[in-house]
């Protein structure tokens, strides 16, 4: 028995009395049609069993797949669970959806930290965060556009916030009340794995590789301007921005004798700050009376709990939208520096 012939784009256009371009736009360029016409086309396509243009054939014909890959510095599990990364991906997806593109996620950690073979079909790459090694970037297909986010790739446009300026401003706010024992809690600051106190034996990652160096620079500038010797301010490092990894480091810090325990924590992420806040509450350490805490990112969790977190808000979804618009050619391929906002909460009034 001969199987029924698959409905084609031309068949559907003839059935609906519209152009083939309108059918293609309904699936791939929704911004080119009125919502009413697009809904009519998609509804009738579903009724008649037409699933959309053949992506493989289109790729062979045009040399474009309409796939944009986001290369993640972390594993997929971490990136989807992390509030900042998931907001960033939501912003990317919003733009790609509106312009008929598909999102491909490639993890930088796990699976031998190499892009899958399917990366070869991507039209462009958004590289997000500090990569575990340059080998990963070197194996991306040549001659495809790249936009880097939160770190620099040679000769590629970038999307950043001014991490140094933002950290400077929140530290200046915290230092209005002079601390006796400030400490800085960093996120992946050292070349060597370090989950604890940073020592002279550790090597700090270069400025171009990690936003942590820029944030540390902002903290140090503010401390120096307020008469604090930065050499006497201890640095602690967190290897992964999760409660499970932060917890032991912050527990060690908070379990010091009261006369040695910090009375101000300048944290490089909200997750670190919220972990410190939870552990302090468990130990009966009053915030902000005994310990003041600042974060960085502005995730919703820090603004919904009490005491409310003092932090810097960065627009992670907006960062994703800008990166996606840039890789699609909707914005100039140049450095984009996005603004931040200081959120004054109860942990460091």
Secondary structure, DSSP 8 states (H G I E B T S, - for coil): --------HHHHHHHHT--HHHHHHHHH-GGGS-HHHHHHHHHHHHHHT-----HHHHHHHHS---EEEEEESS-HHHHHHSHHHHHHHHHHHHHHHHTT-EEEEEESSSGGG---GGGGG-SEEEEES--S-HHHHHTS-TTSEEEEESS--TTSEEEEE-HHHHHHHHHHHHTTS--SSEEEEEES-BSS--SEE--TTS-B--TTT-HHHHHHHHHHHHHHHTT--GGGSEEEEESSSSHHHHHHHHHHHHTS-TTTS-SEEEESSHHHHHHHHHHHHHTT--TTTT-EEE-SB--HHHHHSSS--BEEEE-HHHHHHHHHHHHTTSS-SS-EEE-EEEE--STT-
